[in-house]
């Protein structure tokens, strides 16, 4: 079997990225397919490093100012380059002798009907208020593309908006790439873009009340929110440091809870932060489509305490790999009982349900169904 994945134009498909959840999934799926003897092709930026055959859509040689950001991918807002990526991707889908075309790029939705080979499109984006919202483009839900959701919650959201979503395949990670630890330090961790719907202000309040340190990691997505709701509570800023965990452990001990800003973190920096956290907090105020950070934390043996929103009840086994709560008060109480969760149970759940191997097997089964039909 030959399978073509079409990635996004914004970031390369490669192992270590500071951001880029979709591109990580493409990388892991490409690797998994190749390991299973599938001829895997990936259409994406020329700076990608794939296991299978790379079919470049964008490169440095285009000569357009501002297209590429330090060789990492397409700069947002460059419409010409976006169209070029779509053009190249559709060309590969039409001309390469592949059995299945698997699209991960939102912008190809209006063009799915032009792909004459069996195809499917994985929904990586939020439905409401964005590209997929039928109120923006009323006909978008009736285009008839074969769609795959990354959670049952996401599927329900899309179907309420008028889409038909035929399948659900959970995102996967490589558990072996995460550091596992059964020994925990006295800090809580929240990792993700800093914005009101991610709830960093709730996490720091819980830490202060519980007398536990809170490490806040992530880029500042909403500066006003950071300046007004987060920055005033910070006791330490270790964002300039390369080794975030070592920098935290080197802080002068304090009788009071410390609120520590770690800044954006890459894979190497976040692994020890995950592994040694007493708990990972997810006080989200939106319908999270999947939440890879929950899976990454559990792979590290760290339980997750999260609001009951979006995919949370599908990812967390309540009472076994963490706690699902409704309010900040309940989250604070759950912290007191977090010692009851076995780190090994967290890891086992990821290996069984949310590993790259499980994801690859599920997609390969879909590919075979498509190719045979």
C-alpha positions as CSV (number, residue, x, y, z in Angstrom):
1,X,0.0,0.0,0.0
2,X,1.1,3.6,-0.7
3,X,-0.2,6.4,1.4
4,X,0.2,10.2,1.0
5,X,-0.2,12.6,3.9
6,X,-0.7,16.3,3.2
7,X,0.7,18.3,6.1
8,X,0.3,22.0,6.8
9,X,2.5,24.7,5.2
10,X,3.3,26.4,8.5
11,X,5.8,24.1,10.2
12,X,8.1,21.3,9.0
13,X,7.3,17.7,9.7
14,X,10.1,16.6,12.0
15,X,10.8,15.0,15.4
16,X,11.4,17.9,17.7
17,X,9.2,21.1,17.5
18,X,8.5,23.7,20.1
19,X,5.0,23.8,18.7
20,X,3.0,22.2,15.9
21,X,0.7,19.5,17.2
22,X,-0.6,18.6,13.7
23,X,2.9,18.3,12.3
24,X,3.9,16.0,15.2
25,X,1.0,13.7,14.3
26,X,2.0,13.6,10.7
27,X,5.6,12.8,11.7
28,X,4.6,10.0,14.0
29,X,2.1,8.5,11.6
30,X,4.7,8.7,8.7
31,X,7.2,6.8,10.9
32,X,4.6,4.2,12.0
33,X,3.5,3.5,8.5
34,X,7.1,3.2,7.3
35,X,7.9,0.7,10.1
36,X,4.9,-1.4,9.0
37,X,6.2,-1.6,5.4
38,X,3.8,1.0,3.9
39,X,5.2,3.3,1.2
40,X,4.6,6.6,3.0
41,X,4.7,9.9,1.3
42,X,4.5,13.3,3.0
43,X,3.7,16.6,1.3
44,X,4.9,19.6,3.3
45,X,7.7,22.2,3.7
46,X,11.1,21.3,2.2
47,X,12.7,21.7,5.7
48,X,10.8,18.6,6.9
49,X,12.7,15.4,8.0
50,X,10.4,12.4,7.3
51,X,10.8,8.6,7.5
52,X,9.1,8.1,4.2
53,X,9.4,10.1,0.9
54,X,9.1,13.9,1.3
55,X,7.3,15.7,-1.4
56,X,8.2,19.4,-0.8
57,X,5.5,22.1,-1.2
58,X,7.5,25.2,0.0
59,X,11.2,25.9,-0.1
60,X,13.8,28.6,0.4
61,X,14.1,28.9,-3.4
62,X,10.7,30.6,-3.8
63,X,12.3,34.0,-3.3
64,X,9.4,35.6,-1.6
65,X,10.2,37.9,1.3
66,X,8.7,36.8,4.5
67,X,7.6,33.4,3.3
68,X,9.9,31.4,5.6
69,X,10.6,32.1,9.2
70,X,14.2,31.0,9.8
71,X,13.7,28.1,7.5
72,X,11.0,26.6,9.7
73,X,7.9,27.0,7.6
74,X,5.4,29.5,6.2
75,X,4.8,32.8,7.8
76,X,1.1,33.3,8.6
77,X,-0.7,35.7,6.3
78,X,1.3,34.9,3.2
79,X,-1.6,34.1,0.9
80,X,0.4,33.5,-2.3
81,X,2.6,30.9,-0.5
82,X,-0.5,29.3,1.0
83,X,-2.0,28.9,-2.5
84,X,1.2,27.5,-3.8
85,X,1.2,24.9,-1.0
86,X,-2.3,23.9,-2.0
87,X,-1.4,23.8,-5.7
88,X,1.6,21.5,-5.0
89,X,-0.3,19.3,-2.6
90,X,-3.1,18.7,-5.1
91,X,-0.6,18.0,-7.8
92,X,1.0,15.3,-5.7
93,X,-2.4,13.9,-4.8
94,X,-3.3,13.6,-8.5
95,X,0.0,12.5,-10.0
96,X,1.6,10.2,-7.4
97,X,0.5,6.5,-7.7
98,X,-0.9,6.3,-4.1
99,X,-3.8,4.3,-2.7
100,X,-5.0,6.8,-0.1
101,X,-4.6,10.5,0.4
102,X,-4.7,11.7,4.0
103,X,-5.2,15.4,4.4
104,X,-4.2,17.3,7.7
105,X,-4.5,20.8,6.3
106,X,-7.7,22.8,6.8
107,X,-7.2,24.9,3.7
108,X,-7.6,21.9,1.4
109,X,-11.2,21.3,2.5
110,X,-12.8,23.2,-0.5
111,X,-10.6,21.1,-2.8
112,X,-11.2,17.6,-1.4
113,X,-13.6,16.9,-4.3
114,X,-10.7,17.4,-6.8
115,X,-8.8,14.5,-5.3
116,X,-9.8,11.5,-7.4
117,X,-8.1,8.9,-5.2
118,X,-9.7,7.6,-1.9
119,X,-9.1,10.4,0.6
120,X,-9.9,11.4,4.2
121,X,-9.4,14.6,6.2
122,X,-8.5,14.7,9.9
123,X,-10.0,17.5,11.8
124,X,-7.3,19.1,13.9
125,X,-9.0,22.5,14.4
126,X,-11.7,24.0,16.5
127,X,-15.1,24.2,14.8
128,X,-16.7,27.2,16.3
129,X,-15.6,30.7,15.4
130,X,-12.9,29.6,12.9
131,X,-12.3,28.3,9.4
132,X,-14.7,25.4,9.9
133,X,-17.7,27.5,11.2
134,X,-20.5,27.2,8.6
135,X,-21.6,30.7,9.5
136,X,-18.4,31.9,7.8
137,X,-18.8,29.7,4.7
138,X,-22.3,28.2,4.7
139,X,-21.6,25.6,2.1
140,X,-18.5,24.2,3.8
141,X,-20.4,21.5,5.7
142,X,-22.0,20.1,2.6
143,X,-18.8,19.4,0.6
144,X,-19.0,15.7,1.4
145,X,-15.4,15.2,2.4
146,X,-14.7,12.0,4.4
147,X,-13.8,13.3,7.8
148,X,-12.0,11.9,10.9
149,X,-12.4,13.5,14.3
150,X,-9.7,13.2,17.0
151,X,-12.3,12.7,19.8
152,X,-15.9,11.8,20.2
153,X,-16.4,15.2,21.8
154,X,-15.0,16.9,18.7
155,X,-17.2,14.7,16.4
156,X,-20.3,15.9,18.3
157,X,-19.3,19.5,18.0
158,X,-18.8,19.2,14.2
159,X,-22.0,17.2,13.8
160,X,-24.0,19.9,15.7
161,X,-22.6,22.4,13.1
162,X,-24.0,20.3,10.2
163,X,-21.0,18.1,9.3
164,X,-21.0,14.4,8.9
165,X,-17.9,12.8,10.6
166,X,-17.6,9.2,10.0
167,X,-14.7,8.1,12.2
168,X,-12.8,8.9,15.4
169,X,-9.0,8.3,15.8
170,X,-7.3,9.5,18.9
171,X,-4.0,11.3,18.5
172,X,-1.0,9.4,19.6
173,X,2.5,10.1,21.1
174,X,5.7,8.1,21.5
175,X,5.6,7.1,25.2
176,X,9.2,6.1,25.1
177,X,10.2,9.7,24.2
178,X,8.9,10.9,27.6
179,X,10.8,10.6,30.9
180,X,8.9,8.5,33.4
181,X,9.2,9.2,37.1
182,X,7.3,7.8,40.1
183,X,9.0,10.3,42.4
184,X,7.3,13.7,42.4
185,X,8.3,17.2,43.5
186,X,6.1,19.7,45.3
187,X,4.9,21.6,42.3
188,X,1.9,21.7,40.0
189,X,2.4,22.2,36.3
190,X,0.3,23.9,33.6
191,X,1.7,23.9,30.1
192,X,0.2,25.6,27.0
193,X,-0.4,28.9,25.3
194,X,-1.2,31.5,28.0
195,X,-4.7,32.7,27.4
196,X,-8.0,33.0,29.3
197,X,-9.5,29.8,28.0
198,X,-6.4,27.8,29.2
199,X,-7.0,28.9,32.8
200,X,-3.5,29.8,34.1
201,X,-5.1,32.2,36.6
202,X,-7.0,29.3,38.1
203,X,-3.9,27.1,38.4
204,X,-1.9,29.7,40.2
205,X,-4.7,30.4,42.6
206,X,-5.0,26.6,43.4
207,X,-1.3,26.4,44.0
208,X,-1.3,29.4,46.4
209,X,-4.2,27.9,48.3
210,X,-2.6,24.5,48.5
211,X,0.8,25.8,49.5
212,X,2.4,24.2,46.4
213,X,4.6,25.8,43.7
214,X,3.1,26.2,40.3
215,X,5.2,26.2,37.1
216,X,3.5,27.9,34.2
217,X,5.1,27.0,30.9
218,X,4.1,28.2,27.4
219,X,4.2,31.1,25.1
220,X,2.1,34.2,25.8
221,X,-0.9,34.0,23.5
222,X,-2.8,36.9,25.1
223,X,-0.5,39.6,26.4
224,X,-3.3,41.5,28.2
225,X,-4.3,38.4,30.1
226,X,-0.7,37.6,31.0
227,X,-0.1,41.1,32.2
228,X,-3.3,41.4,34.2
229,X,-4.0,37.9,35.5
230,X,-0.7,36.1,35.6
231,X,2.4,38.4,35.8
232,X,1.3,40.1,39.1
233,X,1.4,36.7,40.8
234,X,4.8,35.6,39.5
235,X,7.5,35.1,42.1
236,X,10.2,33.9,39.7
237,X,10.9,34.1,36.0
238,X,13.1,31.3,34.7
239,X,12.1,31.8,31.0
240,X,15.7,32.9,30.0
241,X,17.1,29.6,31.3
242,X,17.8,26.7,29.0
243,X,17.4,23.9,31.5
244,X,14.0,24.8,33.0
245,X,13.8,22.0,35.6
246,X,17.3,22.6,36.9
247,X,16.6,26.3,37.1
248,X,13.5,25.6,39.2
249,X,15.3,23.2,41.5
250,X,18.0,25.9,42.0
251,X,15.6,28.5,43.3
252,X,16.0,29.6,46.9
253,X,13.6,27.6,49.1
254,X,10.5,29.4,50.4
255,X,7.9,28.9,53.0
256,X,5.3,30.2,50.6
257,X,4.1,28.8,47.3
258,X,6.1,30.0,44.4
259,X,4.6,30.9,41.0
260,X,7.3,30.3,38.4
261,X,7.1,31.3,34.8
262,X,9.2,29.0,32.6
263,X,8.4,30.6,29.3
264,X,8.0,28.6,26.0
265,X,9.4,25.0,26.2
266,X,10.7,22.6,23.6
267,X,10.5,18.8,23.9
268,X,13.8,18.5,25.9
269,X,12.8,21.2,28.3
270,X,9.3,20.0,29.0
271,X,10.1,16.3,29.7
272,X,11.5,16.7,33.2
273,X,8.9,19.3,34.0
274,X,6.2,16.7,33.2
275,X,7.9,13.8,34.9
276,X,8.4,15.4,38.3
277,X,5.2,17.4,38.7
278,X,2.9,16.3,41.5
279,X,0.0,16.9,39.1
280,X,-0.8,18.5,35.8
281,X,-3.6,21.0,35.8
282,X,-6.1,21.6,33.0
283,X,-8.6,24.3,34.1
284,X,-9.8,24.9,30.6
285,X,-12.8,27.1,29.6
286,X,-13.4,25.7,26.1
287,X,-14.2,22.4,24.4
288,X,-10.7,21.0,24.0
289,X,-10.7,18.8,20.9
290,X,-8.1,16.4,22.3
291,X,-5.4,17.9,24.5
292,X,-2.0,16.3,23.8
293,X,-0.6,17.8,26.9
294,X,-2.8,15.5,29.0
295,X,-1.4,12.5,27.3
296,X,2.2,13.7,27.5
297,X,1.8,14.3,31.3
298,X,0.3,10.8,31.8
299,X,3.1,9.2,29.8
300,X,5.5,10.8,32.3
301,X,3.6,9.2,35.1
302,X,1.9,12.4,36.2
303,X,-1.8,12.5,36.9
304,X,-4.0,15.1,35.4
305,X,-6.7,17.2,37.1
306,X,-9.0,18.8,34.5
307,X,-12.3,20.5,34.1
308,X,-15.0,18.3,32.5
309,X,-14.8,20.0,29.1
310,X,-14.3,18.6,25.5
311,X,-12.3,15.4,25.3
312,X,-11.2,15.4,29.0
313,X,-13.5,12.5,30.0
314,X,-12.2,10.4,27.1
315,X,-8.6,11.0,27.9
316,X,-8.6,10.8,31.7
317,X,-9.7,7.6,33.6
318,X,-11.3,9.4,36.5
319,X,-9.9,8.2,39.8
320,X,-7.3,6.1,38.1
321,X,-5.1,8.4,36.0
322,X,-6.3,11.7,37.5
323,X,-9.5,13.5,38.4
324,X,-12.3,15.1,36.4
325,X,-13.8,18.1,38.2
326,X,-16.3,20.9,37.6
327,X,-15.0,23.8,39.6
328,X,-11.9,25.4,40.9
329,X,-12.9,24.3,44.4
330,X,-13.1,20.7,43.3
331,X,-9.8,21.0,41.5
332,X,-8.2,22.3,44.8
333,X,-9.7,19.3,46.7
334,X,-8.5,16.9,44.1
335,X,-4.9,18.1,44.6
336,X,-5.1,16.8,48.2
337,X,-5.9,13.3,46.9
338,X,-3.5,13.2,44.0
339,X,-1.1,10.8,45.9
340,X,-3.7,8.1,45.4
341,X,-3.0,7.9,41.7
342,X,-0.4,5.4,40.6
343,X,2.1,6.9,38.1
344,X,2.3,3.5,36.4
345,X,-1.4,3.5,35.8
346,X,-1.1,6.8,34.0
347,X,1.6,5.5,31.7
348,X,-0.2,2.3,31.0
349,X,-3.3,4.1,29.8
350,X,-1.3,6.1,27.3
351,X,0.5,3.0,25.9
352,X,-2.8,1.2,25.5
353,X,-5.0,4.0,24.1
354,X,-2.9,7.1,23.0
355,X,0.3,5.8,21.7
356,X,1.6,6.4,18.2
357,X,1.4,2.7,17.5
358,X,-2.3,2.6,18.4
359,X,-2.9,5.7,16.2
360,X,-1.0,4.2,13.3
361,X,-3.0,0.9,13.5
362,X,-6.3,2.8,13.6
363,X,-5.4,4.9,10.5
364,X,-4.0,1.9,8.7
365,X,-7.3,0.1,9.2
366,X,-9.1,3.1,7.7
367,X,-6.7,3.3,4.8
368,X,-7.4,-0.4,4.0
369,X,-11.1,0.2,4.1
370,X,-10.9,3.1,1.8
371,X,-8.6,1.4,-0.7
372,X,-10.8,-1.7,-0.8
373,X,-13.9,0.4,-1.4
